[in-house]
Amino acid sequence: MRTYHSLEEVRADLLSSETTLVALVNYYLQRIETYQHLNVFLHVYADEALKRAEEIDAKLKAGTAGKLAGMVISIKDMICYKDHPVSASSKILKGFKSIYSSTVVERILAEDAIIIGHVNCDEFAMGASNETSHYGNVLNFADNSLVPGGSSGGSAVSVQADMCLASLGTDTGGSIRQPAAFCGLVGLKPTYGRVSRYGIIAYASSFDQVGPVTKNVKDAALILEVIAGKDEFDATLSSKAVTEFSNLQAPKKNMRIAYITETIETEGIDPEIKAAMYNRVKALQADGHTVEPVSFPYLKYAVPTYYVLTTAEASSNLSRYDGVHFGYRSPNATDLESTYKLSRSEGFGEEVKRRIMLGTFVLSAGYYDAYYAKAQKVRRIIQEKSNEILSNYDLIIIPTTPTTAFKLGEKTSDPVQMYLADIFTVQAPLAGLPAISVPETTHSNGLSIGIQVIGKRFEEQEMLDFAQYLTQNH
């Protein structure tokens, strides 16, 4: 079976009877089996996927198949799928089966996508390397000694290792874009309020967004087209119309693009990533676009602001896991208080406990104003400054990550170093803006370098058109 790089290629072969969906699903199942050591899939839905493949093969023949027919997708273990296990890769939800499907799952299934399984992630999506999962690390397919990025590491590697064509992840502070950059893929975080969060296990509710990890921009645009739009189950959703995002056009001739000086001149950025950014700037200028440096003096405050706010929200969201209602209950508990204490301390991993305690601290009396209220104000300043830049420019381009994929265990002993891996990805979620990471070039170490495009609120189309142009003009 050949390696497919797009849904277009799959559809062409299905329609010319070169292959069948059943054969394709079998190929992906074989890849999952062969590369089990990468620890990508927590649950594989083989029989169900093959049965759906048969049904969709028949629909394709009859000409009644949906937009995503031919697309085999994995979903992150934060996304509920009715009657299937979902655990946020945490011991505290071990054995839990969802009693309903998330809106995004219902929408991709309605368009004839095939869900092949749930994939591993950092526990409760808290991590930048996929090393906090209760089920162990996910390994980077390009080099098994490296992290794949996080928290959607399983999503990225499932696509990178050709175990499926695309994946649905969640992005709170970079959890789709950073692993996409580390694995040489396209990762899209929509505008906050573009995609329903109904049926997504919450980490930080004012940040979380579902988005695709794919091998190309068009497939990401198509998935967004299917999952975006109003949903009565999510009150934070915008009622803005969803356009045909997959109908990509060449961007206008003389775009105004900003790049943020502080991201390229920051300490700790890999010299080759810096060089790749400057090369891209020169290439865009040579192509007739106006590309100018702008200052974003709040970059150093973005990561602390992000962690104060998200841990506060996590402390509140994760209070429901108490050993009483569902999920793990400590066998050593003797009364109500010990049930709470033991179930939570035994059920959550170290990183999740760290963030819950940090969040509880910043929300506590005496510290609320000093930390949480101040972080809310800084978030507003970051949002206003980002919007001000975008009022003068069409788009912002910055590196996705300061380094290429790092070694397993390299940053686990120092949480601050791990948190700084998010330095370029937290701006977009803090400001509620859409962002996409696309592969830019290859580092001399053989690993992928990603470039990030940040667009205006609900202007995904312009951002996607430009991202497509970037991938076609290396």
Salt bridges, closest charged atoms under 4 A:
GLU8 OE2 - LYS218 NZ 3.05
GLU9 OE1 - ARG2 NH2 3.18
ASP13 OD2 - ARG2 NH1 2.99
GLU48 OE1 - HIS84 NE2 2.76
GLU55 OE2 - LYS51 NZ 3.03
ASP112 OD1 - LYS59 NZ 2.94
ASP162 OD1 - LYS215 NZ 2.90
ASP171 OD2 - ARG177 NE 2.93
GLU225 OE2 - LYS67 NZ 2.76
ASP234 OD1 - ARG197 NH2 3.91
GLU265 OE1 - LYS274 NZ 3.23
ASP270 OD2 - HIS443 NE2 2.94
GLU272 OE1 - HIS443 ND1 3.61
GLU292 OE1 - ARG256 NH2 3.73
ASP322 OD2 - HIS325 ND1 3.09
GLU337 OE2 - LYS341 NZ 2.75
GLU350 OE2 - LYS353 NZ 3.68
GLU351 OE1 - ARG354 NH1 2.32
GLU351 OE2 - ARG355 NE 2.70
GLU384 OE2 - ARG380 NH1 3.99
GLU388 OE2 - LYS385 NZ 3.43
ASP394 OD1 - LYS252 NZ 3.24
GLU440 OE1 - ARG280 NE 3.12
GLU460 OE1 - ARG194 NH2 2.94
GLU462 OE2 - LYS252 NZ 3.94
